[in-house]
Amino acid sequence: MLAATCLSLAACSDGDGKSDPQPSPRTALQFGQTADTADADGKGIVQITPETVVYVDKAGAHAPERDLFAVVAFKAGNRAKHAVTTTAAQGGFRWKTLDGKTIEAGNSEGAGSIDPTGFNDGGGKPTVQANTYQVNTVAFDITTVQKGGTLVYVDGDGVTFRWKASFTSSGPTADALKSALK
């Protein structure tokens, strides 16, 4: 009965923080939709919610090697009684282009150095303390034609989650993120 009440895109958990990973969604989620993902050790659940994507041709002193940076702000949440770790620091985030190419987060010196003021850190702070959430960012150095790609997250159990990104800067913190990147 419990399994029947879970959303098809979210894992069930009895609240003990142990992973109960769901199968990979057949279609991409929308930004703002949460996925319950296995933490880096596969022992807990991290809620990943990409909310905002901005495209900028400069971030502070950093210029892209290609045309621009795609910077994604996401929430990493933890409802368990112990800390959990995302796979962000282990290459968990990727950008899949419309022509099928995969780009890892922080794929250039500039993208790897982006650390917007007011967000926890660039690259996705991996540890999320008990009963909290934090807003992090990940950045990709892309060409103009690679805008509107798919954000991919691979969790600690190797399950892949996808969110379709907009072709334009959008999301609830787009203006704040753009300002923080100046």
C-alpha positions in Angstrom: 0.0 0.0 0.0 2.8 2.4 0.8 4.4 1.9 -2.6 1.0 2.7 -4.2 0.9 6.1 -2.5 4.3 7.2 -3.7 4.6 9.4 -6.7 6.0 7.6 -9.7 9.0 10.0 -9.8 9.8 9.9 -6.1 11.2 7.2 -3.9 9.4 5.9 -0.8 11.2 6.1 2.5 10.1 5.0 6.0 12.0 8.0 7.4 15.1 6.1 8.5 17.2 7.9 5.9 18.1 4.7 4.1 18.1 4.7 0.4 15.1 3.2 -1.5 16.1 4.4 -5.0 13.5 4.6 -7.7 14.0 3.7 -11.3 15.2 6.4 -13.7 12.4 8.5 -15.0 11.5 7.8 -18.7 11.1 11.5 -19.3 12.9 14.5 -17.9 11.5 16.3 -14.9 10.8 20.1 -14.9 13.0 22.5 -13.0 11.3 22.9 -9.6 10.5 19.2 -9.3 12.2 17.2 -6.6 13.8 13.8 -6.9 14.6 11.6 -3.9 18.1 10.3 -4.7 20.5 7.9 -3.0 23.3 9.8 -1.2 26.9 9.2 -2.2 27.2 6.2 0.1 23.9 4.7 -1.0 22.8 4.7 2.7 20.6 7.8 2.8 18.3 10.0 0.7 19.1 13.4 -0.7 16.3 15.4 -2.2 17.7 17.2 -5.3 15.6 20.1 -6.8 17.1 22.2 -9.6 15.3 25.5 -9.5 17.1 28.1 -11.6 19.4 28.2 -14.7 21.2 31.3 -15.9 23.4 31.8 -18.9 26.2 34.3 -18.5 29.1 35.3 -20.7 31.2 36.2 -17.6 31.2 35.2 -13.9 33.3 37.6 -11.8 36.8 37.5 -13.2 36.1 34.3 -15.1 35.3 34.1 -18.8 34.1 30.9 -20.4 36.5 29.0 -22.8 33.5 28.3 -25.0 30.6 30.9 -25.4 29.0 31.0 -22.0 28.4 29.5 -18.6 25.2 27.7 -17.7 24.9 28.0 -14.0 22.2 26.0 -12.2 21.0 26.7 -8.6 19.6 23.6 -6.9 18.3 22.7 -3.5 19.8 19.7 -1.7 17.5 18.5 1.1 17.8 16.0 3.9 14.9 14.9 6.0 16.9 12.2 7.9 18.4 12.4 11.4 22.0 12.2 10.1 24.0 14.1 7.5 23.9 12.9 3.9 26.3 13.6 1.0 25.4 14.4 -2.6 27.5 13.1 -5.5 28.2 16.6 -6.7 31.8 16.5 -5.7 32.2 13.1 -7.4 31.0 14.3 -10.8 27.3 13.6 -10.1 26.1 16.6 -12.2 26.3 16.7 -16.0 24.8 18.7 -18.9 23.4 16.7 -21.8 23.2 18.7 -25.0 20.5 18.5 -27.6 22.9 16.6 -29.9 23.6 14.0 -27.2 27.0 15.2 -25.9 27.6 15.1 -22.1 29.5 17.9 -20.3 30.6 17.4 -16.7 30.1 20.2 -14.2 33.1 22.4 -13.7 34.4 21.4 -17.2 36.7 24.4 -17.5 38.8 26.4 -15.0 36.2 29.2 -15.1 33.2 26.9 -14.6 35.0 25.1 -11.8 35.8 28.3 -10.0 32.3 29.8 -10.0 31.2 30.6 -6.4 28.3 33.0 -6.3 27.9 35.2 -3.3 24.7 34.2 -1.3 24.8 30.6 -2.4 26.4 27.9 -0.3 29.2 27.3 -2.8 30.0 26.6 -6.3 30.3 22.9 -7.3 27.6 21.8 -5.0 28.5 21.6 -1.3 28.3 17.8 -0.8 27.3 17.4 2.8 23.7 18.2 3.9 23.1 18.3 7.6 20.1 16.5 9.2 16.7 18.0 8.7 17.9 20.9 6.5 18.3 22.0 2.9 20.9 24.2 1.2 21.0 26.0 -2.1 24.1 25.2 -4.2 25.2 25.9 -7.7 26.9 23.9 -10.4 28.3 25.4 -13.6 29.0 24.2 -17.1 31.1 25.9 -19.8 29.0 25.5 -23.0 28.5 26.8 -26.5 25.5 29.0 -27.4 23.8 26.1 -29.3 24.1 23.9 -26.1 21.6 26.1 -24.2 18.4 24.4 -23.2 20.1 21.1 -22.5 19.2 18.5 -19.9 20.6 18.6 -16.4 21.6 15.1 -15.4 22.3 13.9 -11.8 23.7 10.4 -11.1 23.1 9.4 -7.5 25.1 7.1 -5.2 23.4 4.0 -6.5 24.1 5.0 -10.1 20.5 5.9 -10.8 20.2 8.8 -13.3 17.7 11.7 -12.9 17.1 14.3 -15.6 15.6 17.8 -15.7 15.0 19.8 -18.9 16.5 23.2 -18.7 15.1 26.3 -20.3 16.7 27.9 -23.4 16.7 31.3 -21.5 17.7 32.2 -18.0 14.8 31.3 -15.7 13.7 30.3 -12.2 12.8 31.9 -8.9 16.4 33.0 -8.1 17.5 33.9 -11.7 17.9 37.7 -10.9 19.7 37.0 -7.6 22.0 34.5 -9.2 22.9 36.8 -12.1 23.7 39.5 -9.7 25.8 37.2 -7.6 27.8 36.2 -10.7 28.8 39.8 -11.6 
